């Protein structure tokens, strides 16, 4: 089972692409280290206060893949430096 999720965030504290990328890189790296998911920025690469992140989990069961995605999403949402705008999930 493959679970795919997209999440869009606004980074209120970022006032440049450098500040945005520092926040984004820190969260993407930590998410990859803590959870069994793949993570990448897929949109708004040149916009300094917005980002869209894709997460993918692959497992032999839907429950395990969904659990991993949910833990990773909760971790991303807990960051006080950004606010979630949109969320999308798909099962493949």
C-alpha positions, -999 to 999 in steps of 0.1 A, spaced: 0 0 0 12 35 -9 0 66 9 7 99 -7 1 132 11 6 169 2 7 196 27 10 233 21 24 257 48 29 294 52 61 305 70 53 338 87 88 343 101 106 339 67 116 372 51 139 357 24 144 325 5 174 318 27 153 319 59 125 298 43 150 271 31 166 270 66 132 262 82 122 238 54 155 219 53 155 215 91 120 200 91 125 178 60 157 163 74 142 157 109 111 141 93 131 118 72 152 108 102 123 102 126 98 85 103 98 59 75 86 84 48 100 101 18 97 139 19 103 166 -8 93 202 -15 72 200 -47 59 236 -52 66 273 -43 104 268 -44 109 305 -53 83 319 -30 97 329 4 67 324 27 50 293 12 59 257 6 42 226 -5 56 193 8 49 158 -5 52 128 18 50 91 7 49 60 28 51 24 14 41 -6 35 26 -40 31 -6 -28 50 -27 3 46 -28 8 84 10 8 87 15 33 59 -12 56 71 1 55 107 36 65 94 22 94 73 0 105 103 30 106 126 50 126 101 22 150 95 16 156 132 54 163 136 53 188 107 22 205 120 38 209 155 64 233 142 55 268 155 74 285 126 47 277 101 10 273 97 -8 246 76 -29 259 47 -39 229 27 -38 191 30 -44 163 5 -41 125 9 -43 97 -17 -41 59 -15 -24 41 -43 
